[in-house]
Amino acid sequence: MKGRGLIAVACLVTGVPVAAYGLSYGPWPLILVGLALVLGFVFLAYEWLAGGHRPMGAEPRIRPADKPAWTMKDEPARPARDDGKN
């Protein structure tokens, strides 16, 4: 597990009990801290699911076409088949 994953798990493991204790016994600062930690976990989990953890440029590059369409503009079109498929 990497650093962000450990932070996300720590946010969840500490945030849920702190928020539960705050909601049960009423000290509102604990409620806010617990909910902030749970929301931090949600943010980090969504960022991971959305692929935001990948650095820019890590996506596969689009290869240029072997025979670009603009070089074929003077060629005649392929004849149509008789079986109905083109």
Beta strands, then each sheet from edge to edge (+ up, - down):
end
